[in-house]
């Protein structure tokens, strides 16, 4: 089959779980003889065409149809949640020959463009919900809409033309990466085909990594117990809670260090995080790393440098980084929110925590530090689950079955 994946943006220097999912499923499908490409916007990039790990990528000009947007607002929307418009992308999809199916990774106007292209080409399309459509906290939505405060939208006619409000109803299938989102979608769209398809992991790749090189590169002392957090710097990911928990962790484990690894998608949150670190006087025990490209060996090295992985997110549709930590053999502390409880088991392969209670985070981390047998047991169970149930080869095969069924 020839399929085109259509995310809102796709750049190596602003990497996250959505980008990992798209790239790795493309690679897995291409590896077994299919032709899978990525068409996206030029948001955060000036490169029209490239290959990323042998997956072809084409980018198209775009705009945000609002009067009164500042350059800062445009940049913020590029990074997270921007409802863009790209007639060039529509034209590119229409001109691409031999396509069997389109796969949208966003709704709104971009989803409407995919819907319109599929209808005009006479082929089906599916859409993946990566969180943020049916299952998103109000506070997070308010933050995403902040850049368009006091602007005037002129893009509504295009939304109507492309049928942006019909994207979900007209899709051949809706794929949700989290069970909460899948459940909410079934309630809203009871007659639609809803598929729960979790994220995956390259379990063999993450099983190897040079932890010593990672520590040396970022000057993290070898004698410190390292807590790793890999996610974008963003209010959703709740790094503040781990910072607030650090004094209680240091009281029992004074040689602890925290590494935050991920791109800054909300600069104001980064500033708030830095201010809290300074106020608590824990800067000597924290390293902030503003993201690494997906092919940087130190990305995997970070997991092998760490002793504990901690994800205190306030909202998490799935939590692909937990799979990566498991594949690397790390014990995991994770928030009991969103889709995380659907694939993790408290006391069996993770320790669940309340992300709004720093003391809860500190207690879980200190428990793992004090009980190496528990840490080893959790890590082993997680690694086996990642390898057997969530390897990309398994997830891509399930995705291919959906493609083949809707195309038939």
C-alpha positions as CSV (number, residue, x, y, z in Angstrom):
1,X,0.0,0.0,0.0
2,X,1.0,3.6,-0.5
3,X,0.0,5.8,2.4
4,X,0.7,9.4,3.4
5,X,1.0,10.5,7.0
6,X,-0.1,14.1,7.5
7,X,1.0,15.7,10.9
8,X,0.7,19.4,11.7
9,X,4.5,19.8,11.8
10,X,7.5,17.4,11.8
11,X,11.0,18.6,12.7
12,X,13.9,16.8,14.5
13,X,14.6,19.7,16.9
14,X,11.1,19.8,18.4
15,X,10.6,16.1,19.0
16,X,8.0,14.3,21.0
17,X,5.9,11.2,21.3
18,X,3.7,12.0,18.2
19,X,6.8,12.4,16.0
20,X,8.3,9.2,17.3
21,X,5.0,7.3,16.6
22,X,4.7,8.6,13.1
23,X,8.4,8.0,12.1
24,X,8.6,4.6,13.6
25,X,5.4,3.3,12.1
26,X,6.5,4.6,8.7
27,X,9.9,2.8,9.1
28,X,8.2,-0.4,10.2
29,X,5.7,-0.4,7.3
30,X,8.4,0.5,4.7
31,X,10.6,-2.3,6.0
32,X,8.0,-4.8,5.0
33,X,7.5,-3.4,1.5
34,X,4.9,-0.6,1.8
35,X,5.4,3.0,0.6
36,X,4.8,5.3,3.6
37,X,5.6,9.1,3.4
38,X,5.1,12.2,5.5
39,X,3.5,15.4,4.1
40,X,3.4,18.3,6.6
41,X,3.7,22.0,6.9
42,X,6.9,24.2,7.0
43,X,6.2,25.1,10.6
44,X,9.6,25.4,12.5
45,X,11.5,24.4,9.3
46,X,12.8,25.9,6.1
47,X,13.5,22.5,4.5
48,X,11.0,21.5,1.8
49,X,12.2,17.9,1.3
50,X,14.4,15.5,3.2
51,X,14.7,12.0,4.4
52,X,14.6,11.1,8.1
53,X,15.8,7.6,8.8
54,X,15.0,6.8,5.1
55,X,11.4,8.1,5.4
56,X,10.6,10.7,2.7
57,X,9.3,14.0,4.1
58,X,7.7,16.9,2.1
59,X,6.8,20.3,3.7
60,X,4.5,22.9,2.4
61,X,3.9,26.6,3.0
62,X,1.2,27.5,5.5
63,X,-0.4,30.3,7.4
64,X,-2.5,30.9,10.5
65,X,-5.7,32.7,9.3
66,X,-5.9,35.3,12.0
67,X,-5.4,39.1,11.8
68,X,-3.3,40.5,14.6
69,X,-1.0,37.6,15.3
70,X,2.5,38.6,16.6
71,X,5.6,36.7,15.5
72,X,5.8,35.4,19.1
73,X,2.3,34.1,18.9
74,X,3.0,32.4,15.5
75,X,6.1,30.7,17.0
76,X,4.0,29.5,20.0
77,X,1.4,28.1,17.7
78,X,4.0,26.4,15.6
79,X,5.2,24.6,18.6
80,X,1.9,23.6,20.1
81,X,-1.7,23.5,18.9
82,X,-1.8,25.9,16.0
83,X,-4.8,25.6,13.7
84,X,-3.0,26.2,10.4
85,X,-4.1,26.5,6.8
86,X,-2.1,25.2,3.8
87,X,-3.6,25.2,0.3
88,X,-0.2,24.0,-1.0
89,X,-0.5,20.9,1.2
90,X,-3.9,20.2,-0.3
91,X,-2.5,20.6,-3.8
92,X,0.4,18.3,-3.0
93,X,-1.8,15.6,-1.7
94,X,-4.0,15.8,-4.8
95,X,-1.1,15.6,-7.1
96,X,0.6,12.7,-5.5
97,X,0.0,9.5,-7.6
98,X,-0.9,6.0,-6.6
99,X,-2.0,6.8,-3.0
100,X,-4.2,4.2,-1.4
101,X,-5.0,5.9,1.9
102,X,-4.3,9.2,3.8
103,X,-3.6,9.3,7.5
104,X,-4.3,12.6,9.4
105,X,-2.7,13.3,12.7
106,X,-4.6,16.4,13.5
107,X,-8.2,17.6,13.2
108,X,-9.5,21.1,12.6
109,X,-8.3,22.7,9.3
110,X,-5.5,20.2,8.7
111,X,-7.9,17.4,9.1
112,X,-10.3,19.1,6.8
113,X,-7.6,19.3,4.1
114,X,-7.0,15.6,4.4
115,X,-10.7,14.9,4.3
116,X,-11.1,17.0,1.1
117,X,-8.1,15.4,-0.6
118,X,-9.3,11.9,0.2
119,X,-12.8,12.7,-1.1
120,X,-11.5,14.2,-4.4
121,X,-9.1,11.3,-4.9
122,X,-11.8,8.7,-4.1
123,X,-9.7,7.1,-1.3
124,X,-10.3,6.6,2.4
125,X,-8.6,8.4,5.2
126,X,-8.1,7.7,8.9
127,X,-7.2,10.0,11.8
128,X,-5.2,9.4,14.9
129,X,-6.0,11.2,18.1
130,X,-2.8,11.7,20.0
131,X,-4.6,13.3,22.9
132,X,-6.2,16.7,23.0
133,X,-9.4,16.2,21.0
134,X,-11.9,14.5,23.3
135,X,-9.7,14.0,26.3
136,X,-7.9,17.2,27.3
137,X,-8.0,19.2,30.5
138,X,-9.6,22.7,30.2
139,X,-6.5,24.4,31.6
140,X,-4.3,22.9,28.9
141,X,-6.8,24.0,26.2
142,X,-6.9,27.5,27.6
143,X,-3.1,27.7,27.3
144,X,-3.1,26.5,23.7
145,X,-5.7,29.1,22.7
146,X,-3.8,31.9,24.4
147,X,-1.8,33.1,21.3
148,X,-5.1,33.9,19.5
149,X,-6.4,36.1,22.2
150,X,-7.5,39.5,20.7
151,X,-7.1,38.4,17.1
152,X,-9.7,38.2,14.3
153,X,-10.1,34.9,12.5
154,X,-10.5,35.0,8.7
155,X,-10.1,31.3,8.1
156,X,-13.6,30.1,9.0
157,X,-14.8,29.9,5.3
158,X,-11.9,27.5,4.6
159,X,-12.9,25.3,7.6
160,X,-16.5,25.2,6.2
161,X,-15.2,24.5,2.6
162,X,-13.0,21.6,3.8
163,X,-15.6,20.2,6.2
164,X,-13.4,20.6,9.2
165,X,-16.3,19.8,11.6
166,X,-17.0,16.5,9.7
167,X,-13.5,15.1,9.9
168,X,-14.3,12.7,12.6
169,X,-17.7,11.6,11.2
170,X,-16.3,11.0,7.7
171,X,-13.1,9.2,8.6
172,X,-12.9,5.5,7.7
173,X,-11.5,4.9,11.2
174,X,-10.5,6.9,14.2
175,X,-7.4,5.7,16.0
176,X,-6.8,6.7,19.6
177,X,-3.4,6.1,21.3
178,X,-5.0,6.3,24.8
179,X,-7.9,4.3,26.1
180,X,-9.5,7.3,27.7
181,X,-9.5,9.1,24.4
182,X,-10.9,6.0,22.7
183,X,-13.7,5.7,25.3
184,X,-14.6,9.3,24.9
185,X,-14.6,9.0,21.1
186,X,-17.0,6.0,21.3
187,X,-19.4,8.0,23.5
188,X,-19.3,11.1,21.2
189,X,-19.4,9.0,17.9
190,X,-21.3,5.8,18.7
191,X,-21.6,4.8,15.0
192,X,-18.0,5.4,14.0
193,X,-15.2,2.9,13.9
194,X,-12.9,3.6,16.8
195,X,-9.7,1.7,17.3
196,X,-7.4,1.8,20.3
197,X,-3.9,1.5,19.0
198,X,-1.2,2.3,21.6
199,X,2.2,3.7,21.0
200,X,5.2,1.4,20.6
201,X,8.9,1.3,21.1
202,X,12.0,0.0,19.3
203,X,12.8,-2.4,22.1
204,X,16.1,-3.6,20.6
205,X,17.4,-0.1,20.0
206,X,16.6,1.2,23.6
207,X,18.1,-2.0,25.1
208,X,21.5,-0.5,24.3
209,X,23.0,2.9,25.2
210,X,26.1,4.5,26.5
211,X,25.3,6.0,29.9
212,X,28.8,7.0,30.7
213,X,29.0,9.1,27.5
214,X,25.8,10.8,28.4
215,X,27.0,11.7,31.9
216,X,30.3,13.0,30.6
217,X,28.7,15.1,27.9
218,X,26.3,16.9,30.3
219,X,28.7,16.9,33.3
220,X,26.6,14.8,35.6
221,X,28.8,13.2,38.3
222,X,29.1,9.5,38.0
223,X,28.5,9.0,41.8
224,X,25.0,10.6,41.6
225,X,21.8,8.7,41.5
226,X,20.1,10.0,38.4
227,X,16.4,10.6,38.0
228,X,15.5,11.0,34.3
229,X,12.5,12.9,32.8
230,X,12.2,13.0,29.0
231,X,9.4,15.1,27.7
232,X,8.9,18.5,26.3
233,X,9.2,21.4,28.8
234,X,5.5,22.1,29.1
235,X,2.8,22.7,31.8
236,X,1.3,19.4,30.8
237,X,4.4,17.4,31.7
238,X,4.5,19.0,35.2
239,X,8.3,19.1,35.7
240,X,7.6,21.6,38.5
241,X,6.2,18.8,40.7
242,X,9.5,16.8,40.4
243,X,11.4,20.0,41.3
244,X,9.2,20.5,44.3
245,X,9.8,16.9,45.3
246,X,13.6,17.1,45.1
247,X,14.3,18.6,48.6
248,X,12.5,15.6,50.2
249,X,14.4,13.2,47.9
250,X,17.7,14.9,48.7
251,X,17.0,14.7,52.5
252,X,17.2,10.9,52.2
253,X,19.4,10.6,49.1
254,X,21.7,13.6,49.1
255,X,23.6,12.5,46.0
256,X,20.6,12.5,43.7
257,X,20.5,14.4,40.4
258,X,17.6,15.2,38.0
259,X,17.9,15.5,34.3
260,X,15.1,17.1,32.3
261,X,15.5,16.2,28.6
262,X,13.1,17.7,26.1
263,X,12.4,20.7,23.8
264,X,10.9,23.8,25.3
265,X,7.4,24.1,23.9
266,X,6.2,26.7,26.4
267,X,8.9,29.3,27.2
268,X,6.9,30.8,30.0
269,X,6.7,27.5,31.7
270,X,10.5,27.0,31.3
271,X,11.0,30.4,33.0
272,X,8.7,29.4,35.8
273,X,10.6,26.2,36.2
274,X,14.0,28.0,36.4
275,X,12.6,30.4,39.0
276,X,11.4,27.5,41.2
277,X,14.8,25.8,40.9
278,X,16.5,28.9,42.0
279,X,14.0,29.6,44.9
280,X,14.6,26.1,46.3
281,X,18.3,26.2,45.8
282,X,18.5,22.9,44.0
283,X,20.2,24.1,40.8
284,X,23.4,22.1,41.5
285,X,21.3,18.9,41.4
286,X,19.4,19.6,38.1
287,X,20.4,19.5,34.5
288,X,18.1,20.9,31.8
289,X,18.8,19.6,28.3
290,X,16.6,21.3,25.6
291,X,16.0,18.3,23.5
292,X,18.1,16.0,21.3
293,X,17.5,14.9,17.7
294,X,15.9,11.4,17.4
295,X,19.1,9.9,16.0
296,X,21.4,11.3,18.7
297,X,23.0,8.3,20.5
298,X,22.8,10.2,23.8
299,X,19.0,10.1,23.6
300,X,19.2,6.3,24.4
301,X,22.3,6.9,26.5
302,X,20.2,9.1,28.9
303,X,18.1,6.1,29.8
304,X,21.2,3.9,30.5
305,X,22.8,6.7,32.6
306,X,19.7,6.9,34.8
307,X,18.7,5.0,37.9
308,X,15.0,5.9,37.9
309,X,12.6,7.3,35.3
310,X,9.9,9.7,36.6
311,X,6.9,11.0,34.6
312,X,4.6,13.2,36.8
313,X,2.4,14.5,33.9
314,X,-0.9,16.2,34.7
315,X,-2.4,14.8,31.4
316,X,-1.0,12.0,29.3
317,X,-2.9,10.3,26.5
318,X,-0.5,7.4,26.6
319,X,3.1,7.9,27.7
320,X,5.5,6.5,25.0
321,X,8.5,7.5,27.1
322,X,7.5,4.9,29.7
323,X,7.9,2.2,27.0
324,X,11.4,3.7,26.2
325,X,12.4,3.6,29.9
326,X,11.1,0.0,30.2
327,X,13.0,-1.1,27.1
328,X,16.2,0.4,28.6
329,X,15.6,-1.6,31.8
330,X,14.6,1.3,34.1
331,X,12.2,1.3,37.0
332,X,9.4,3.8,36.4
333,X,7.5,6.2,38.6
334,X,4.5,7.6,36.7
335,X,1.4,9.6,37.3
336,X,-1.9,7.7,37.5
337,X,-3.6,9.9,34.8
338,X,-4.9,9.7,31.3
339,X,-3.9,6.5,29.4
340,X,-1.0,5.5,31.7
341,X,-3.1,3.2,34.0
342,X,-4.4,1.4,30.9
343,X,-1.0,-0.3,30.2
344,X,0.9,0.0,33.5
345,X,0.3,-1.9,36.8
346,X,1.1,-0.3,40.1
347,X,3.6,-2.4,42.1
348,X,4.1,-4.7,39.1
349,X,5.9,-2.7,36.5
350,X,5.6,0.9,37.8
351,X,4.9,2.9,40.9
352,X,1.9,5.2,40.4
353,X,1.9,8.6,42.0
354,X,-0.5,11.6,42.3
355,X,1.2,14.2,40.1
356,X,-0.2,17.1,42.2
357,X,1.4,15.8,45.4
358,X,5.2,16.3,45.4
359,X,5.5,14.3,48.6
360,X,3.9,11.3,46.8
361,X,6.6,11.6,44.1
362,X,9.4,11.9,46.7
363,X,8.1,8.8,48.6
364,X,8.0,6.7,45.4
365,X,11.5,7.7,44.3
366,X,12.9,7.2,47.8
367,X,11.2,3.8,48.0
368,X,13.1,2.7,44.8
369,X,16.4,4.1,46.1
370,X,15.9,2.2,49.4
371,X,14.8,-1.1,47.8
372,X,17.0,-2.2,44.9
373,X,15.1,-5.6,44.7
374,X,11.9,-3.7,44.0
375,X,13.5,-1.5,41.5
376,X,15.0,-4.5,39.7
377,X,11.7,-6.4,39.7
378,X,9.7,-3.4,38.3
379,X,12.4,-2.8,35.6
380,X,12.4,-6.5,34.5
381,X,8.6,-6.7,34.2
382,X,8.5,-3.5,32.2
383,X,11.3,-4.6,29.8
384,X,9.4,-7.9,29.1
385,X,6.1,-6.1,28.5
386,X,7.8,-3.5,26.2
387,X,9.5,-6.3,24.1
388,X,6.5,-8.7,23.8
389,X,3.5,-6.3,23.5
390,X,4.7,-2.9,22.3
391,X,7.6,-3.4,19.9
392,X,7.0,-1.2,16.7
393,X,6.8,-4.4,14.6
394,X,3.7,-5.5,16.6
395,X,2.1,-2.0,16.6
396,X,2.7,-1.5,12.8
397,X,1.2,-4.8,12.0
398,X,-2.0,-3.9,13.8
399,X,-2.0,-0.5,12.0
400,X,-1.6,-2.2,8.6
401,X,-4.6,-4.4,9.3
402,X,-6.7,-1.3,9.9
403,X,-5.4,0.2,6.6
404,X,-6.2,-2.9,4.6
405,X,-9.7,-3.3,6.1
406,X,-10.8,0.3,5.4
407,X,-9.1,0.3,2.0
408,X,-11.0,-2.9,1.1
